[in-house]
Amino acid sequence: MEYHEAANFLFDLRRFRPKPGTESTARLLAHLENPHEDVDFVQIAGSNGKGSTARMVERSLREAGLSVGLYTSPHLEDLRERIRVDGRKIPRSAVRGYVEAVREYITERGADGDSPTFFETMTAMAVWHFGREDVDVAVLEVGIGGKYDATSVVDPVASAVTSVTLEHTGILGDTEEEIARDKAHVAPADAPLVTGVSGDALEAIREVAGDVVTVGTAPAAQDSEGGPDVSVEYGGRANHTETAVAIEHGDWHLEARIPLPGAHQAENAGIAAVLARQVTDISDDDLARGLRSAHWPGRFEVIDTEPLVVLDGAHNPGACEQLAETLSTYAYDDLHLVFGAMHDKDHREMAATLPTPDSVLVAEPSLDRAEDRDVLATVFADAGVDDVRTSESVQDALETALADAGSDDCVLVTGSLFAVAEARSRWTAAGVPKRIRNLADARDALARANVPEADGHRSRADAVHRVVKLTVESRQATALETELVRLGGECALSGLQQNTEAVEAVLMGTVTQFERLVATLESDAGGHSSGLADVAREIRETLELDARAADSSGIGPSDGASTDADSGGSDSMDSDSRVPDPTGKHGDDRFPWHDRTAVMGILNVTPDSFHDGGEYDALEDALARAEAMIEAGVDVIDVGGESTRPGADPVSVEEEIDRVVPVIERIADLDVHISVDTRKAAVAAPALEAGADVINDVSGLEDPEMRFVVADHDAGLVVMHSIDAPVVPNRNIEYDDVVEDVIDQLSERILLAEKAGIDRDDIVVDPGIGFAKSARESFEILGRLDEFRALGCPVLFGHSHKSMFDHVGSAAGDRGPATVAASAIAADRGADIVRVHDVPENVAAVRTALAARDPERFEW
């Protein structure tokens, strides 16, 4: 079974059950032999805020050292987002395995008229996966209500009801009290239910749950009669993306920041803190760090500040009211609203609750439940908005709003998480270039995109020119296929054909065909619209069509650094045009890797690093080493004060500063860029003040303060993909496609850095060789390194003397030649930086590789 077949099977299940209850889910889990019996569950219900709270609980428990599963809904772009273990989406292989295990059972139940629903089957898959991964705790977001929700098949160790508003009245009841009683059935047997509900709804909860811990913004009960058990204080915005909260409960007090603006999120943070403390003995530091790291895409997500761009999935009047309150704390001139909603929502009340916009662009997200845009336009016109326009797609509406907005205005996308997801793809979608050398490569590219076998056979013979993989909406995929075939190219689509899901499209053709395709999409000559201008931009950037046109016209050089597929025939763009800067420090661009492949020399001032520990931990030895590397032609020196090798002892902030800062101060005036290899913001700040230019964060921004330190110092940032830092030996991570999985995870890290104010031009990505990757996976990354250009950032390859070379017979102590060979390959594949111990040999390798690509341009 292929992944698209498994996903389509799930999507084709019915959405609603004629009779309520958890029996269907329980029977399905029994068929799977109850894989969840050894897992502790936290269950979170509520009308609003349950997803954010679930994320905060999950992140806090991970900071406490637990392995944690997270089940939420709906998803933004990918079905697999709903089920995560330690932050990683469930692999496609696991989805296939699950459907293979349950398909016959579900089909038989369907024949009897009692098939599990989509949500029941997804819930069972989450529980099955959490048991399979042997997580310590799993956090489940309730779907609807509580009493009859599929997640209530488990017996939770801790539970919460975040809030209660009128919702799903046909299912849960006509009053808030009735709805509260239904939700209260998530109460655990051996712990109090935690809730942010007050008033009559709270009394209704007490009738069902009995023992209740209340959380609220009023003074705590010990200070004020009748107040909540846990008091939270909203301290307002600490910056444009974070807010300050204080939580008070008896003998403990916590102050923290959360990346979720809004007073209501302070209450959710209080609920999350109480739940985390019920589950495990968590320290205040771990709890504060967990709350601050609980990023939740599409929930008052500030994407940019000039103009202010906010994405918020508010989907009912209560959520819109909270959105309006939070937005009122930001200063802006005009408000440009992009709105798309589902047809079963109270649109008039939502429009009345939102802040009054100066202009509205309404659009329909790409799914059947989306409300007609003309209906929504009427709603806002009736609400008194003078400038109301309709748009074919959310992406088109967003582009129009951004074009209309001044730098001091605000663009707000809301109404549904589905609308937010389509808007968000503007910043996260990445066209992945594919290197197609032969039919085997073509076959592999199509298979990885879940193209059905029959379609793959039809396309392989033509997949030998330029090949790019895109993830687009269903209607965009259809338009791309129509237009590219009309132009003589090929387009193969994944077998996942649900209008709620993104579709993987593999586009194949000559550069000329792609140029004509882009021109057609940009002019909308095909009459498709639907956000295709964004798709055209992605194709243009991925295949560097502008650079090629400039080169052919004699206007300027082309930078075609291995971003295209090459059959070995004519019209190749494999030559790297970046001009070398022999001075190595201050060329036309800020950093040397913008001109050519740069060499980063490793300077470990540690006693225990895996290759050179103890050699340069004395200051004079470190200085001599730096001078020797500069003499050998190094571009960047990476100073490290803490080893991340397996079994390395942790180093305190003070000790790490004492190791690296004196070295930085001594070499800051030399003609070289300085990078600091640290995962601690408290080390990064004094290192940058001492003269460092770049922070090389092997944890990928796990320290929530790191991105702000880098932004405040206007420094460069290397973001590495890592599961664990330091490395955990023998960590077996299941990747469906190691390259595309790492690209997917790095894209969110990049966006996180950008939202803190770091320019994408100053961000470098590192695939993380040796960090939870096998030798085979590390070599696959090397062979497909050019695909990382999909992220739009320079790429660093850090391979020096690593154990991956055991795979080719180079044991520890004898990995120098293999390292040099890999540096040459990396440079040829378009790496912008290679990070190495042995500078002279690797400088020679990189220069040779670049000269072979273009002898005329690369001359030192």
N, C-alpha and C positions, 0 to 999 in steps of 0.2 A: 504494500500500500504506500502511495506517495503522500507527502504532507498535504497537498491541495485536496486530495480525496478525503483525507481524515477531517480537514477543516470544513470542507463542504458538507460532510456527513453531519457534523455538529450543527452547522448553521441551518441545515434543513429540518432540524427537530422543531417541534412546535414550541411556541413561546409561552403559552398559558395552560394551566391545568384546570380541567373542569371542576375538580374537587380539591380543596386545600389539604395540606398535610405534608409530613416528612417521610411517610412510608415508602414512597417511590425511591427517594434518595437512599434510604436505609437499605432497601432491597438491592439496589445497584451496588452499594458498598459491600453488602453481604456476598454478592456474586464475585466481588474482587477479594473476598476473604478478609474483609474489614482491615484494610492496611493502616488505619489511623489509630489503632488502639493504644499505641505507645507514644502518641503525640499529645502534648498539652495545647489546648486551644484558647484563644482570646476572641470573643465575639463582640462586634460593635454594631449596634443598630442606631437609627436616628433619621430624622427627616433631612437634615443638613449637617455637614461636618463629619460624617462618619468615615469618609474616605481619608480626609486629612488626619483625623485622629488615629485611624488605623496605621497610616504611614508613620506618624510620630511614635506610636507604640513600637512598631517594627524596628525603626531605626534606633530607638533607645535600647531595646533588648539586644540588638546586634552590638552596640557599643559596650554592653555588659559582657560580651564574649559568647553569647548564645548564637546558635544557628537558627535562623528564623524564616518561616514561610509567610507570604503575604498574598491574600486573595481579595481582589477588589473588582469593581465593575462601575461603569462600562470601561472599555479600553479606548484609547485614542486612535491608534493606527493599526495595531496588530493584536489579534486574539490572544497571543501569548503574554501580553502585558498583564493580563488579569492574574496570572499565577507566577510568583517569583520566589526564589530561594536565595537568601542573602543578597537580594537586589538583582539577581539574574533571572531573565525570563525563562520559562519552561522551554527546553529545547524542542525543536520540531520532531526529533526522533522520539521524544517522550510522548508527544501528542499522537504520533502514529502508533506507538506501542499501546497506548491507552485505548484508542479507538479499535484497534485490532482485538483487544481483550474484551470490549463491551459490545461491539457491533452486533454480533449474533444475538446476544441477550436482549438488546434494545429492539432489534427487529422483531423478535418473538413477542416482546411485550406490546409492540405496536400492532402486531396482528390481532392481539386481544383487546386493542383499543386503549391500552394503558402504558404507552411509551413515556419514559421520562422526558421532561421538557429540556430545552437548551440550557436553562440556568441550573436545573437539577444535575444534568450531565456534566456541566462545567464544574459545579461544586464538587461532585464526586471525583472529577479529575484532579482538582486542586488537592483534595484530601488524600487521594491515592499518591500523588506526586510528593506531597510532604512526608508521607510514610515511607515512600521509596527512597527519599533523600535523607531520611532519619533526622529530621530537624528536631530541635529541642522544643520549640514553640511555633505555633502557626496562628497568625492573626487573620480573622475572617471578617470582611465587611458584609453585613446583612444586605440582602437584596431589597425585599419589601416587607415591612412590618417586623415580625419576630416570631410569633407563635407558630406560623405555618411555613416560615421561610426554609429553604433547603439547607441553609447553614445551621439551622437548629437541630440537625441530625446529630451533632456532636454534643458532648457534655463539657462545657467550658470551665476553665479554672478561674477565669475572670471575664467580666462583661460590662458593657456600658450602653446607655441610651443617651446620645449626645443632645438631641433636641427633638421637639415634637411640633409639627405644624400640620395644617390640613393638607393631606396628600393621599392619593389612591383611596378616596373615600368610598368608592364602590366595593373595595376589598377589605379595608381596615376599619371603617366606621365613619359616621358623619360628624363626629365631634373630636376635639383634641383629646378629651378624656378617653374615648373609645380607642383612639389610635395609640395613646400612651399605654393602655392596658395590653394591647396586642404586642407592642414592642417590648414591654417589660418581661415577657416570657423568655427572653434571653438570659435572665438572671441565673448566675451560677448556684450550685447547690451548697458550696462550702465557703463562699466569700460574698461580701456585699456587692450589690449592683451599683456602679458608678454612673452618675447622671448630671447633666447640666440643666435639667428641666426644673421648673418651679411652678408655684400656684396649684390650680386644680389638677393639672396634668400630673404634677408630682404626686399628689395624693392618690391619683389613680394608679400610678406606678407602685406606690407603697402597698396598695391593696393586693397586688400580684407578687411583688418581689420580697416584701417584708423588709429585710435589712438593706438599707440604701446609704451610700455616701454621696452627698450633694456637693456640687462644685459651682461656684458663681462669683460674680464680681462684687457682691455686697460683702461687708465685714464678716469674718468667719463666726460660727456659732459661739465659740468660746469668748468672743469679744462683743457679740451682739445677739441678743435673744432672737431666735428664729432665723438667724443667718445660715449660710451654707457651711457644711463641715470643712470644706477646702475653699479658701478665698484666693482668687486670682486678680491681679492688677495689670491692666494694660498700660504699658509705659509709652505708647506711641512709637512712631517709626525711628529706628536707630540709623537707618540709611534708606535708600530708595527701594530696597528689596527685603529688609528685615525689620522686625519690630521687637521691642523689649517687653518681657513679661516677668512677673514675680508671682510665685506660688507659695502659699502659706497653709500649713496643716499641722496643728499641734506643735510638736517639738522640732519640726523641720521647716526650713525656708529655702527656696531656690529662686535664683535670678538667672534668666537665660534670654537668649535671642531665638526667634523662630523665623524661618524664611517664608512665612505666610502672613502677610499684612491683614489687619482687621481685628477689632476688639473681640469679635466672636471666636477668632482663632486662639486668643489667650485662654478662653474657657476650654477650648478643645485641648490645648496644651496641658491645662490642669487635669483634665480627665485622663489624658495619656500618661501623665506623670504618676497618678494614683494607680492606674492599671499596671504600669511597669513595676512599681514597687510591690504590688500584690503578687506579681509573677516571680520576681527574683530580687535578691539583695543587690540593688544597683547603687553605685556611689553617686553623689551629687554631680561630680565632674562628668561621669559617663552619661548621666541623665541630661545634663545641660548640653553636652556635645551631641547627643542623639537628637534632641529636640531641634537643635540648630541645623542639623544635617538632613532634616526631613523635607527635602524638596519634593513638591507635588505638582507636576506639570499641569498647566491649565487652570490652576486655582489662584486667582489674583496674581498672575505671573507677570512681573514687569520685565518686558523684553528689551526696552530701550527707553531713553530719557529725552531725546531730541529728534522727533517729538516723543512725548510719553506714550508708550505702547503697552497696553494691558490686555492680557487674555484671561478671561474668567468664565468658567463653565456654569454660571448661575442659570438654573433651569426652572425655577419657580419663584413666585413673588417674595417668599421669605429670603431666598438667596439673593435676589435682586436688591432687596432692601439692605442686606449686609454689604453688598457690593457698592451701593451708592454711599453708604456711610464711610466705607474705607476710602473710596475715591475722593471723598470730600477733604481728605487730609493732604491731598496733592494739589499743588498750584499749577494751573494751566489756563490758557485762554479759551479757545473753542474746543468743543467736544464733538468728535466725529465717531458715530456709533456704527459698527458693523454687527448686524443682528440676524441670527438664524435659529429657529426653534422647532420643536416637535409639535405635531398637530393636537396632542392631548393636553397641552398646557394652557394656563390662563394668560393669554397674551396681553389682554388689555390691562390686567392688574400688574403684569410684569412691566409693561411700558409705563404705567403710572408710577411705579415704584423706582424705576431707574432715574438717574439725574437727567434733566432735560437736555437733549443734544441739540447742537446747532445744525447738524446734518445726520441723516440716517441712510445707510445703504443696507437693504435687506436682501438676503440670498437664501437659497435652499441647500443645506448640506446634502451630500449624495446618498440618501437612503429614503426608503418608501415612507417612513413616518414623518418626514420633514414637512412642515407647513408651507403652503403655497406662498411664494414671495409677494404676490399681489394682495393676498389676505393680510400679511404682516404690514405691507405698505399702508393699507387702509387703517390698520390699528394705530400706527404712528401719526398718520395724517389727522385722524380723529382726535389724537392726543394733543394736537396743536403744533406739531413740528412742520415748519414751512418747507424745508428742503428734504424730501423723501424720495429716494431713487431705488430702483431694483437692479439686481445684477445676476448674471447667469450662474455665478459660482461664488463661494466664500472668498476664494483666492482673488478673483477679479474685484470683488467689493473691497477687499483689504488693499489691493494695489491702488484703487481709486481713492480710498480714504487717506492712504499715506501720501499720495500725490497732492491731495487737497490740503493736507495739514501743514501748518507752519511749525517751526522748530519749538515754539512754546505752546503748541496745541496738544491735545490728547486724542489718541485713536484707541477705542475700546471695542473689543470683540467679545460678544457674550450671547446668551440665549440658550446655549446647549453645549455640552462637551464635544458633540460631533462637529459643530461649527468651529469651536476652538481648535480641534484637532486638524481640520483642514487649513485653518489659518496658520497654525504652528508649523506646518510642513514647509512654510516659506523659509524658516530658519534651520530646519533639521534635515530636509530632504537632500540627498546626495546622489548625484549620478556617478556610478562606479565604472571607470574605464576598464575594459577587459583586453588582455593581451592574447590575441588569437593567432597562433603560429601555424596551426594545422587543424584537421577535422577533429582530432581528439580534444583539443582545447575548446573548439566550438561545442562539442558534445557536452563537455564538462560545464561550460558556462550556462547552457540551456538547462541542464539538470539542476544546477544550483539555484536557478530561478523558478524551479517547479513547473517548467514547461512540460505539458503532457508528452508522452513518448511519441505519439503519432505526429504531433506538430513539430517536435524536435527533429525527427527524421526528415521532414519536409524542408527544414530551414538550414540544416548543418552545412550543406554544400555551398551555401552562399555566405556563411558566417566567417569570411576570411579577409574582410577589409577593416573598417572601423566598427567597433562593437562597444556599446555602452548599456549598462543596466540601470534602469530607473524604477522608482517606486512611486506610483501615481494612483489617482482615483480611477474607478472602473470606467467612467465615461471618458476620461482623458485617455485611458489605454485604448479604447475603441477608436477614438479620433486619431491617435498616433499610428495605430495599425493601418487605418484607412489611408492616411496621407502618405506614409512612408512607402507602402506597397504601390500606391499610385505613382510615386516618383521612381520606382524600380528597386527600392530597397526591401528589406525584410524586417518584420516585427513579430516576435514570438511572445505570447502572453502566458503567465502562470495559469494553472488550472483552477485557481481560487477565484471564482467569479461571483462574489457576493457584493452587492452595491454598498454595503457598509464597510468593506475591507479594502485596504490598499492592494493594488495589483502590481506584480513585478513584470516589467516589460524589458525584453532584450531587443535592442534596436541594432540593426546591421545594415551597413551600406558604405558607399564611398564617401569621401569628404564632400564632394560636390553634391551628392544626394542629401547629406546632412545639412549643408548650407541652404539648399532649397527648402528642406523641411522646416528649418528654423525661420526662414523668411516667410513661409506660408503660415506658420503658427503665429508669428509676431503680427502679421497683417490680418490674421483670421480669414484668409481667403477661403478656407474650407467651411466657414460658417459654424465653427464648433464652439468658440469662446471657452467657457468652463475652466478658466485658470490656465489656459495653454501658454500664455505669455511667460508665466513662471517656468513652465516646462521647457520652453524654448531657451530661456536664459540658462537653465541648468545644462542643457545640451551644449550650448555655445561655450560655456565655461569649462565643461568637462573635456570637450574635444578641442578647446582653445582655438575656436574658429576665427575669433577676432585677431589673434596673434598671427594665424596663418595668412589671413587676408592682408594684414599689414606687411608681412614679410614678402609676399608675392608682389605687392605693389611698390616695394622699395621704401615704404614709409619708415619701417623700423624692424628690429629683430623679432624673431618668433621664439617663444619659450615652449617648446613641445616636449618637455621632459618626461618621456615615457608615459604619457597619459593616454595614449591611443593604442588600439590593437593594430598589429602589423603582420601582414601575410608575407612580408619579405619582397613584395612587389613595389611598384612605383607609388608615388604620392605618400610617402612615409613621412611622419613627423617625429621620428625618434631622436633627432639631433637635439642636444641640449644647448641652448643659445646663451645661457647665463655667462656673463663676461667675468673672467677672473679678476680679482682685486688683490694683487700681490702684497699690498700693504696690510691686508687682513683686518683692518679695524674700521675705518670710516670711509666707505664708498658712498655712492649715491643713495643707497639704502641703509637702514639703521644697523642691520646685522649682516655679516658676511654671507650667510646662507641664502640671502636673497639674490646673490650674484651667481653662485655656483655651489657645488657640494663642498661643505666646510668640514674640517677635521676638528673634533673636540677631544682634547687630551685629558685623561683622567689623572687627577692628583688627589689620592686618598691620604689624608692626614689622620690615619687610624692605625691601631695596632692589629686589627683583626679582619681587614678586607680580604676577599678570597684569593686575589692574585698578588697584590703588592702590599698587604698589610704589614705595618711596622717599618717599611723602607723610608717613608717620608714624613713620619710623625714628628720629627724634630724640625723646628722652624727653618734653620739654615739648609737642611736637606731638602725641604719643600721648596724653598726659594731657588736652590740650584736646579732642581727638577723643572720648575717652571721656566727658568731661563733656557734650559736645554731644549724644552719643547718648542719655545718660541723660535730658537735658532733653527729647529728642524722644520718650521713652517706651519705650526699649529695655528688655528684660527680662534679657538675658544679653549680656556682651561676650566675644567669642571672640578671644583674643590669639594671634597666630601669628608664629613666628620663623623659619620655613623655608617657602619656596615649593614647591608640588608641581606647578607648571605644567610642561608639556613643555619639556625642555631646561634646567630649573633646576639650578644648581650645588648639590651637597650641602653641608650646613652641619654643622660639627663640633658635638658635644655642648656643648663649652665656649662656642662662639660663640652657639649657640641659647639657652643659659641666660643669657648676658650680654644678649641682646636682650629676653627676655620677663620675667625675674624682676624687674628694676627697675620695669617698667611695672605688674606685678601688685602689687608692694609699695605703689606710689603710689595705686592705685585700689581696694585691698582694703577700705578703710573706706567706700567710696561705697555708695549704696543700689542695688546691682546684683549679680547673680551673675556670676562670672568663670569662663570656660572657657578652656582652653589647647589650641590646635591643634598637637598634636605626636604623632609616632609612635615616640618614643624614651622608654623608661622612665627613663633617666638624666636626661632633661629634666623628665619629669612629676613626679618626686619633689620636687625643689627648688621647682617651680612650685606644687605643692599646699602645701608648707610655707610658701610666701610668701603664701598666702591664696586660691589658686584653689579653686573648688568642683567643677569638672568637667574631665575629660580628653576631648578630642575627637580620637579616633584614626582618621585617615583610612586607615590600613593595615589596620584590622580586627584588631588584636591580633597583628600579625606579630612584634612584639618579645615573646618569651615571658615576659619579666619584667613587662610592662605590667599585666596583670590583677592580679598580686599587689601592685603598687604602689598601684593604685586601691583594692583591697580593704583594704590596711593603713591607708590614709588615710580610709576610709569616704567615698569621693568618688563623684560621678556619673561615668558613662562613656557616651560616644557611640561606637558601633561602626559604622563605615562599610563598605559592600561595595565592595571595590576589587580589581582584578586586579593593578594596578601602582600604586605611589605612590613617587616622582612618576609622573605620567601618561606613558605611552609613546605617542607620536603614531601615528595610523593603526593602532592595535592592533585587529585584527578578531577579536572573540570571537563564537562561534556560540551563540546562545541559542535554545532551543526556545520558551520563553515567558519574556521577560526579567523579568517581575514574579515569577512563581512560581519561576524559577531563582534569583533573588536572595533571595527568602524562604527557599528551601531552604538556601542557603549561609549566610545570616545566622543561621538557627536553630542551627547548630552553633557559631557564634561566641558567641551568647548563652549557650548551655550551657557553653561553655568559661569564660566570665566567671563564671557562677554557681558552677561547681565551684571557683573560686578564692575564693569567699566574697562575691561582689558580689550584692546583692539585685536581682531582676529589676525591681523598681520603680525602681531607680536606673540602669537601662540604657536608653539611647535608641538606636534603629536609624536609619541613614541609608542610603538606597538607592544613594548614590554617583553622582549625576548628573555626567556628563562623564568618569567613570573607566571606560574600556572599554565605553562605551555610545554608540551613534550618536544623532543628534538625534531620529530617529524613536523609538528605544527610550526616550530620556529623556522625550519627550512621552507615550509610553504609560505610563510610570511615574507621571507627573503625573496622567493621567486615571484611573488605577487605584490611586491612593495609599491609598485606604481599605482595600485588600486587605492592606496591611502590618500592619494591626491583628491579623491572624492570629498574629503573633509575641508578642502580649501585652505589648508595650513601646511607649512613646511613639515617635513617628516624626518625624524631622527631614528637611526638604526643603531642600537646598542648591543653589540654581540661579542665584545672583546673577551677572548679566552673563556667563553662560557661552555657549559657542559654539552650544548647542542653539537659540538664538534666531535664528541665521542661517537656520534652516529656515523662519522666518516673516518673513524680510526685515529683520531687525534686525542690522545689522553691528556689529562691535566699535566701541565708543565711542558707540553709539546703542541700547544694550540696556536702558536704565533703564525705559522704559515697559513693555516686555515682561516685565521682571523683576517689576514691580509687579503686572501682570495675573496672572502665574503665582503670586505670593504669595496673591492673593485666591482663586484656584482651589484652591491647596493648602490654605488654611484651610477652604474649603468642603468639601473632600474629607477633612477630619479630621486634617490635619497638626498635630502638637503644637508644632512649632518650625519657623519659616522662618529661614534663615540668609542675611543680606543685607548689602550695603555701604551702601545709601542708607536710613537708618533712618526719617526722617520720612514719606517717601512709602509705605514698606512697612508701617509701623505703621498708617497711615490705611487702607491696603488691607485689612489683616487685620481691623481693627475694623469696617470696612464689611461685610466678608463675614460676620463673626460676628453683627452686628446684623441683617443680612438673614435669617439663619437663625432668629433668635429675638429680635425687637425688645424684648421685655419683660425678658429676662434680661441682655442685653448692653448695658449703659449705663455709660459712663465719666464 
